[in-house]
Amino acid sequence: MAKGPPIRLKAVIYSLSPFEQKVMSGLWKDLPHKVEKKITDNWLNAIFFLTPLIGTTMYAKNFKEQEKLSHRY
């Protein structure tokens, strides 16, 4: 191989400083408002998701309680 002029390689290294305190500040900034907006924008979807979930849970608890009480009479 022919020797030519040396080629300088440039590398960019990205890292976080251990002293940086605001790495994820945007995630927690104004969290209550973000949650409220998600709920108000999607309240209909939340109802259709939570109603069967809560209804099934209540049915299962009631069934289990009736099963426990059925042997008493």
Secondary structure, 3 states (H helix, E strand, C coil): CCCCCCCCCCCCCCCCCCCCCCCCHHHHCCHHHHHHHHHHHCHHHHHHHHHHHHHHHHHHHHHHHHHHHHHHC
